[in-house]
């Protein structure tokens, strides 16, 4: 770093997503999916197997996002 360069100010989150883990029925790997709200087929990234998933409730996801101000309220207050 140059002498004139200022250190970067840490960046706060601007949004968030909820990740749900589904066990692959073929190899048992935990497959991460970002808030799947529709019934669909998931694909395991390890064994490439396809399997149907049970969707999550969209209202529950929206509730958590509202409670955490879409990620902004989840910042550690001791860090600020």
Number of C-alpha atoms within 10 A of each C-alpha: 6 5 5 6 7 8 7 6 6 8 6 12 12 10 11 14 13 13 12 14 12 17 14 22 13 13 12 12 15 15 16 15 13 10 16 18 14 12 11 13 12 18 16 21 13 13 12 12 14 15 15 12 17 12 13 14 12 12 10 10 16 14 12 15 19 13 13 15 14 17 17 16 15 14 12 8 7 5 6 7
